Amino acid sequence: MNKEHQETGRGRPGRVIWLLFTASVAVNYALIAYNRHLETRIDTMKRAFGLFEGRFLSTAVFRRAADGGVEAFSFVRPKPTIIYVFSPTCGWCKRNQLNMKSLAYASRSAFDFIAVSGSCLGVGRYAATHALPVPVYCGSSNESSELIVRGGTPQTVVVSTSGQVVRHWIGAYTGTVKDAIEGYFGVRLPGLAAGQ
């Protein structure tokens, strides 16, 4: 084999590696841009729902899932409030249940924690069957309660003692949502249950 063929042979793997590296960099930049796009869409969704960080919530009027009685829940209170928005028919809410319960137990000394469903249909039975460790409310009767139940499920919202929304996560506790919630509350969550 002559010297020219040997050099050409050695150069080809180097060029292939360079091309693969360049393609990898391009794909990573595309993924970063797509992730930023998704973050912008989530912020847009929060604003469309009306429940965004910085918004103030007044007293919300809900039905208690346990007995159907009406209760006015004031967000101006001694401890901040965690609102977990769910639906009894939401598969992701069922899979996220152990995470929600873990967060409720871990945060109970520093936060008031409530679970809210937009519909009252089957909520009392669901709360009893799944032994939710927090007060469970349903329905919406005024602007504040309507803002809370608007949008998809699950959602997790932190409201300050003055009634201001300080954090709002949309989705089950997986990926970046799980990381953000664990970081914010300083807890370790067990992860999602297997899909049904």
C-alpha positions as CSV (number, residue, x, y, z in Angstrom):
1,M,0.0,0.0,0.0
2,N,1.5,3.4,-0.9
3,K,1.9,6.3,1.5
4,E,-1.0,8.3,-0.1
5,H,-3.6,5.5,0.6
6,Q,-2.4,5.1,4.2
7,E,-2.8,8.9,4.9
8,T,-6.3,8.9,3.2
9,G,-7.3,5.9,5.3
10,R,-6.2,7.5,8.5
11,G,-7.9,10.8,7.7
12,R,-11.4,9.3,7.0
13,P,-12.1,8.2,10.6
14,G,-11.0,11.6,11.8
15,R,-13.4,13.3,9.4
16,V,-16.2,11.0,10.5
17,I,-15.6,11.8,14.1
18,W,-15.5,15.6,13.3
19,L,-18.8,15.3,11.4
20,L,-20.4,13.4,14.3
21,F,-19.1,16.0,16.8
22,T,-20.4,18.8,14.7
23,A,-23.8,17.1,14.3
24,S,-23.9,16.5,18.1
25,V,-23.3,20.2,18.8
26,A,-26.0,21.2,16.4
27,V,-28.5,18.9,17.9
28,N,-27.7,20.1,21.4
29,Y,-28.2,23.7,20.4
30,A,-31.5,22.8,18.7
31,L,-32.6,21.0,22.0
32,I,-31.7,24.1,24.1
33,A,-33.7,26.3,21.8
34,Y,-36.7,23.9,21.9
35,N,-36.5,23.8,25.7
36,R,-36.6,27.6,25.9
37,H,-39.6,27.5,23.6
38,L,-41.4,25.1,25.9
39,E,-40.6,27.2,28.9
40,T,-42.1,30.2,27.1
41,R,-45.2,28.2,26.2
42,I,-45.6,27.1,29.9
43,D,-45.4,30.7,31.1
44,T,-47.9,31.7,28.4
45,M,-50.3,28.9,29.6
46,K,-50.0,30.1,33.2
47,R,-50.9,33.6,32.1
48,A,-53.8,32.3,30.1
49,F,-55.1,30.4,33.1
50,G,-54.8,33.6,35.1
51,L,-52.8,31.8,37.9
52,F,-49.3,33.2,37.5
53,E,-46.5,34.1,39.8
54,G,-47.1,37.5,41.3
55,R,-50.9,37.3,41.1
56,F,-52.8,37.9,44.4
57,L,-55.6,35.5,45.5
58,S,-58.3,36.7,47.8
59,T,-60.6,34.3,49.6
60,A,-61.7,31.3,47.5
61,V,-65.1,29.7,48.0
62,F,-65.0,25.9,47.7
63,R,-67.1,22.9,48.7
64,R,-65.6,20.5,51.2
65,A,-65.2,17.1,49.6
66,A,-65.9,15.3,52.9
67,D,-69.3,16.8,53.6
68,G,-70.3,19.0,50.7
69,G,-70.4,22.1,52.9
70,V,-69.3,25.5,51.5
71,E,-66.2,27.0,53.0
72,A,-64.4,30.3,52.4
73,F,-60.7,29.7,52.3
74,S,-58.6,32.8,52.9
75,F,-55.0,32.8,51.5
76,V,-54.0,35.5,53.9
77,R,-53.0,33.3,56.8
78,P,-50.1,32.7,59.2
79,K,-48.4,30.0,57.0
80,P,-48.0,30.0,53.2
81,T,-50.3,27.6,51.3
82,I,-49.6,24.8,48.9
83,I,-52.5,24.2,46.5
84,Y,-52.5,20.8,44.7
85,V,-54.9,21.0,41.8
86,F,-56.1,17.5,40.7
87,S,-59.0,15.6,39.2
88,P,-60.2,12.1,40.2
89,T,-60.2,11.1,36.6
90,C,-56.6,12.3,35.8
91,G,-54.2,9.4,35.3
92,W,-51.2,11.6,36.0
93,C,-52.7,12.7,39.3
94,K,-53.1,9.1,40.3
95,R,-49.5,8.3,39.3
96,N,-48.3,11.4,41.2
97,Q,-50.3,10.6,44.4
98,L,-47.4,9.3,46.4
99,N,-45.3,12.4,45.5
100,M,-48.2,14.6,46.6
101,K,-48.6,12.8,49.9
102,S,-44.9,12.9,50.5
103,L,-44.8,16.6,49.9
104,A,-47.8,17.2,52.1
105,Y,-46.2,15.3,55.0
106,A,-42.8,16.9,54.6
107,S,-44.1,20.4,54.4
108,R,-46.8,20.3,57.0
109,S,-44.9,22.3,59.7
110,A,-44.1,25.2,57.3
111,F,-47.1,25.2,54.9
112,D,-50.9,24.7,54.9
113,F,-51.6,22.2,52.2
114,I,-54.9,21.8,50.4
115,A,-56.0,19.7,47.4
116,V,-58.6,21.2,45.0
117,S,-60.6,19.6,42.2
118,G,-62.6,21.7,39.7
119,S,-65.4,19.2,39.7
120,C,-67.1,17.8,42.8
121,L,-68.1,14.6,40.9
122,G,-66.5,11.6,42.7
123,V,-64.1,13.8,44.7
124,G,-65.3,12.8,48.2
125,R,-65.1,9.1,47.3
126,Y,-61.7,9.6,45.7
127,A,-60.3,11.5,48.8
128,A,-61.6,8.7,51.1
129,T,-60.4,5.8,49.0
130,H,-56.9,7.2,48.5
131,A,-56.6,8.6,52.1
132,L,-55.5,12.1,51.0
133,P,-53.7,13.6,54.1
134,V,-54.9,17.1,53.4
135,P,-58.2,19.0,53.3
136,V,-59.8,18.4,50.0
137,Y,-62.1,20.9,48.2
138,C,-63.9,21.0,45.0
139,G,-65.9,23.3,42.7
140,S,-65.5,27.0,42.1
141,S,-67.8,29.7,43.3
142,N,-65.8,32.9,42.9
143,E,-62.9,34.5,40.9
144,S,-60.1,33.1,43.1
145,S,-61.4,29.5,43.2
146,E,-62.1,29.7,39.4
147,L,-58.5,30.8,38.7
148,I,-57.2,27.9,40.8
149,V,-59.1,25.1,39.0
150,R,-58.7,26.5,35.5
151,G,-56.3,24.6,33.3
152,G,-54.8,21.1,33.4
153,T,-54.0,18.8,36.2
154,P,-52.0,18.2,38.2
155,Q,-50.8,21.7,39.2
156,T,-48.9,22.7,42.3
157,V,-49.2,26.3,43.5
158,V,-47.4,28.1,46.4
159,V,-49.2,31.1,47.9
160,S,-47.5,33.5,50.3
161,T,-49.0,34.5,53.7
162,S,-50.2,37.7,51.9
163,G,-52.1,35.8,49.2
164,Q,-49.5,36.2,46.4
165,V,-48.7,33.3,44.1
166,V,-45.0,32.8,44.5
167,R,-44.5,29.5,42.6
168,H,-46.6,27.6,40.1
169,W,-45.7,24.2,38.5
170,I,-47.8,22.5,35.9
171,G,-47.6,18.7,35.6
172,A,-46.8,15.6,37.6
173,Y,-43.6,15.5,39.6
174,T,-41.2,14.2,37.0
175,G,-38.2,15.6,35.2
176,T,-37.7,19.3,35.7
177,V,-40.9,19.7,37.6
178,K,-39.8,17.1,40.2
179,D,-36.3,18.7,40.4
180,A,-37.8,22.2,40.9
181,I,-40.2,21.1,43.6
182,E,-37.6,19.1,45.4
183,G,-35.2,22.1,45.3
184,Y,-37.8,24.6,46.4
185,F,-39.1,22.6,49.4
186,G,-35.8,20.8,50.2
187,V,-37.4,17.4,50.0
188,R,-36.7,14.1,48.2
189,L,-39.8,12.7,46.4
190,P,-40.3,9.0,45.6
191,G,-41.2,9.4,42.0
192,L,-44.3,8.4,39.9
193,A,-46.2,5.2,40.3
194,A,-46.2,2.9,37.3
195,G,-48.8,3.8,34.6
196,Q,-52.0,2.1,34.5
